[in-house]
Amino acid sequence: MDFYQVIHSRRAIRQYRPDPVPREVLQRILDAANWAPSGMNRQQWYFIVVSGEKKRQLGESYARIAETYTARWDDAERRKQFVEFARDYGGAPVVIVALTDASDEPGTRKMNLESVSAAFENLLLAACAEGLGSCWMTGPLQDEASIRRILDIAPDKELVAVTPIGYPAISPPPPPRLDPDLKTKITWLE
Ligand SMILES: Cc1cc2nc3c(=O)[nH]c(=O)nc-3n(C[C@H](O)[C@H](O)[C@H](O)COP(=O)(O)O)c2cc1C
């Protein structure tokens, strides 16, 4: 796939096939993340690649969030579907958790978050180029205490995002751009 094709075809995937993802493919997409730009070249990103029992536990944590989140939905079937989606991360065989260095200094914290976000986007694009689906998620972090406990994350690391990784079971249409001509997005000064 050509570079711009990858950019345009990456979608948030919420339904996966159970097929395992080879370790070397995961290594390649994590290597792409590791080549992102970073504040002060600190390369302040860390990834936990979770499958098996620990992934099951992460799913239980996310399902509890989903139960609370959907408690007021009238449509019981929709509620059930969302909770089931959360419980196994849409059937993805792998979940990747992205972390950065924690900091109490606002400027450093911002720089660290920006750096890991750049790396995470690299990871998502590389996943797409490999034919894998992903979905940048922050919802699961609402139960940060459980994630820290399950994955034994040290207090000097900040949790930033989570993504399921696996081969997509669906191909959602692209959400239209709010401003496709970039009229409100760009200011040209000449
Ligand atoms: C910071 C951030 C947080 C997100 N959190 C969630 C989330 O918790 N759950 C989810 O299903 N999708 C989440 N998404 C995915 C967005 O919903 C998705 O990117 C958006 O709807 C556009 O769709 P696309 O990625 O297919 O272009 C998040 C995306 C970003 C960038």
The ligand as a Gaussian input file, in Angstrom:
#p B3LYP/6-31G(d) Opt

LIG

0 1
 C       -7.567000      10.150000      21.798000
 C       -8.539000       9.144000      21.208000
 C       -9.336000       8.410000      22.062000
 C      -10.217000       7.435000      21.549000
 N      -10.922000       6.643000      22.424000
 C      -11.735000       5.672000      21.942000
 C      -12.383000       4.769000      22.826000
 O      -12.239000       4.833000      24.035000
 N      -13.180000       3.806000      22.299000
 C      -13.347000       3.671000      20.938000
 O      -14.068000       2.761000      20.517000
 N      -12.723000       4.500000      20.070000
 C      -11.926000       5.494000      20.522000
 N      -11.242000       6.312000      19.658000
 C      -11.376000       6.111000      18.197000
 C      -12.229000       7.193000      17.543000
 O      -13.580000       7.006000      17.914000
 C      -12.044000       7.110000      16.019000
 O      -10.700000       7.343000      15.702000
 C      -12.918000       8.154000      15.315000
 O      -14.277000       7.827000      15.468000
 C      -12.602000       8.280000      13.820000
 O      -12.707000       7.029000      13.170000
 P      -11.465000       6.451000      12.352000
 O      -10.361000       6.204000      13.347000
 O      -11.961000       5.191000      11.705000
 O      -11.052000       7.488000      11.343000
 C      -10.342000       7.262000      20.145000
 C       -9.511000       8.018000      19.290000
 C       -8.607000       8.923000      19.817000
 C       -7.669000       9.658000      18.878000

